[in-house]
Amino acid sequence: MKLHRFVWSLVALILMIGMIIVTAAGSAQTTGTEFEPKGVLPGKDVGWLPTEDAVVEVMLAMANVTPEDYVVDLGSGDGRTVIAAAKRGARALGVEYNPDLVAFSKRNAAKEGVSDKTEFIQADLFEIDFSKATVVTLFLRSDLNLKLRPKILNMKPGVRVVSNSFTMADWVPDQTASVEEERCPNMCCVAYFWIVPARVEGAWRFGPDELKLGQSFQMVSGTLRAGGKTTPVIGRLRGDEITFSVGADRYTGRVQGGVMEGQVLSRGSISPWSAIRK
């Protein structure tokens, strides 16, 4: 069973890499016939392979999509992720280069009664402005994710990002989830989740002391210099929320531009703290 799953996983990934040759019989594009995607379709940057419905649900659950969200699916294919997000009450945009898939998605959204919450546009996903999204979903390739990564990291802290099967290189996911084989026959069954972190790298005035932070995506490290003594700092970010430890003291707080503030638990007592970027 494991070998069977591996073989099919390898086949699915190969089909998505590079140029994909698909015969005209793979889709109904005959004049007078409504287009219906089947199998794997070629694309500008990556071929289209549908995300299994079970994976879509896991991805949207990981991102905790609610009616307050604006979801942007980059490379939206047949529109199923956008439609599923709209069924959760969110507004959702699908960006797709293939105009036939865009038209197909619009028809399906109408059939599902979510046209008022969905929009599908034919566009290059590397040229579109998706900065207002609160959730970004992807089913591309790791190299394409990496190409999009600078724009994603420049989004508002707290934006949630979910990718089907492909990672963001050295940006380690905040969460990973797998869908069992019975619910995911095409073998692209792993979802990766990230939260865009605030930017905290640099020097901060920490009362009369100095806090110096380095940052690798959501991971934080540095030093606190206080009273002539330097103590290591280890922490992490979850959007604009920061936690870090200085010795036995544990700090929690929120980053708002050039200010951080929150509470510190030290020797059993809780007190406020704040820092201002130097």
N, C-alpha and C positions, 0 to 999 in steps of 0.2 A: 504493500500500500504506500509506504514511504517512497519507494522507487518510482511507482506510478505517479505520485504527486510531484516528485522532483522533475520527472521527464516532462510532464505537462507544464510545470512552472517554467522550465527552460524554454519550451516551445513558445509559451506566451510572451516571455521577455524578448526572445529573438525576433518575434513578429513585430515588436514595438520599436526595435532599434534600426535606425537607418532608413533606407528606402524600402517600402513594402510593395511587392508586386501582387496585385489582386486582379483577377479576371472580371470582366464586365458582368459575368453571371453571379458575382458575389453580392450584388445589390440590384434592386428593381429600379432602374433608371430609364426604362423604355418610355418613349413619348406616349403620353396619355395615361401612364401608370404612376400612382403616388409612390414617391421614393420611400423605401423602407430599408434601413441599414441591416446588413447581415454579415456575420463573420467578422473579418478585420478589414478596415478601409484605410487606404493611404492618406497621408496628411502632409501639411507643409513642413512641420518640425517632427511630428511623431504620428505613427499610425493610430487609428481609433480602434480600441477594444473596449466593449462596455464594462463598466464597473458593476459587479454583481449587486443586486438590491440589498443583500444582507450586509455587504461591505459599506454601501451608502449609509445604511442605518447606523452602523457602528461609527462611521466617520462623523456623522452629524451628532450622534450622542456624545462622542469624545469632545466635540466642540461645544456641547451644551447649547445647541441652536434653539433660540426662543423667538417669539414674535417681535422682540426688540432688535433683532439682528438684521444686518444687510449682508447677505452671502454672495460672494463672487466665485464662480466656478471657472477656472482658467483651462480652456480646452474642454468645453461642456458636452461635446459629442451629441448623444441622443437626448440630452436634457434631463436625464433621470435624477441627477443630484439636485439640480435647481428645483425641479418639481417637488421632490421629497422635502427640500428645505421650506418651500412655500406651504406645503401641507402642515408643517410645524408652525405656520403663522408668520415666517420671516419673509421679508422682501428678498428677491434673489435675481442675480444677473448671470447669464451664461455667455461666455465669450468663446466663439467657435469659428475656425477659418473656413470650414466646408459649408457653403450656402445651403446645400441639400439637407445637412444635419440641422442647420438653424431652422429651416422651414419645418422639418419633421418635429423638432422640439416645440415649436410654437403650436403645431396641431395637437400634440400630446398634452401640452399645458391647457389648451382649450378643452380637450376631452376630460381632463381631470379637474376642471373648474377652478384653475389657479392663474388664469391669464392676467388677472388684476394684480397679482403679486409677483409676476415673473416678467423678465425681459431677456430676449436672446438677440445678440448682435453678431454679425459676421465681421471679424476683425482679427488682426495679429495680436496674440496675447502679450507680446513683448512691447507693443506700442500703446496698449490701452492703459488708461489711468484707472486703477482700482484702489486708490488711496482711501476712499471713504468706506471700504468694506470693514466689517467687524469680524467676518470669518472668510477665509480664503481656502478653497478646496482645489486639489490637484490630482491628476492621474497622467503624468508626463513621463519623464525619465530623470534620473539623478543629475545628469549634466544640464538639463533644462531647468530643473529646480535650482541648481547652483547658479545658473545665469539669472534667474529671477530673485535670488536670495538678497542681493543688495537693496532692491526696491522693497522687498518684504520687510527687511530689518529697519528700513526707514519709515515704516508705518507707525501709527500710534501705538505706544506700549499697551499690551493687553489684547491686541488683535490675535485671534486664534487661527492656526494654519493646520490643515490636515491633508496628508498625501497618501494615496493608495500605492503601496508597494515600493515607492522610491524615496530615498532619503535626501538630506541636505548636506551631504559630505560630513565635515567635522562639527556641524551644528547638531549636537546630540538631541534626539527627541525628548520632550518632557514626558511622553507616554507612548507606549506601543501596544497594539492590540491585534490579535489574530482571529480570523473567522474560521470555524471548523470546515473541513473539506465538504461535508454533506450540504452545507449552505453556500459553498463557493466553488463551483466546478471549474472555473477558468484558471484557478491557481494563483491569481493575483489577489491575495487574501490577507495582507498585512496592512494595517493603517498606522501611520506615524503622525504624532501630534506635537505641535510647538506653540508656545505663546511668545509673541514678540516682546523682548525685554526692554525696559528703560535703559538709558545710557548713563552709567554712573562712573565711568573711568575718569580718573583725575584726582586732584587734591581738594579736600573739603575742610572748612573750618568747623571743628567739632567742639563748640564752646571755646575754651582757651587752648585746646589741643588741635592736632592735625591728623586727619584721616586720609590716607592715600589708598586708592582703589585701582586695581587692574580688573579687566573684564574680558571673559571669553564667552560671548553670547550670554546665556543666563547664569553662568558661573562667575563668582566674584572672589577675589583674594586681594590682600594688601597688608597694610600695617596701620596701627594707631600709635602715635607718639604722644605720650602724656607724662608729665613730670620727669622728663629726661629718660623715660623708659619706652622702648619700642616693643609692641606686642603684635603678633600675627593676627590677621583677620581672615576668616573663611566664611563664605556665604553664597547665596544664590538669589536670583530674581524670578518672579512670576508676574510678568507684565510690569506694572509699576509698584508691585509689592516686593519689598526686600527683607531678607532675614540674614543675619550674620552673627558670628560668635567672636568675642574677644576674650580669650581665656575662658573662664567659667561663665561670663556674662553673655546673655542671649538678647540680641536686639531684633525687633520687628518694626516695620514702618512702611511708609509709602513715599515714592519719589514723585515730586511735582516740579519738573523743570530743574532749576538750580537749588531746590530745597528738598531735604529729606527730614522726616520727623516721624516719631512713633514712641514706642515704649521699650524699656530695657528691664529684663529680669535679672537682678543681681543680689546674691545672698538672700534669696527668698522674698525680696521686696521689689515692687514695680514702680518705676519712675519714668517721666517723659525724657526724651532726648530729641535733638535736632542738629542738623548739619547744613551748612551753606557752601555751595561750590565756590572755590577760590578763583 
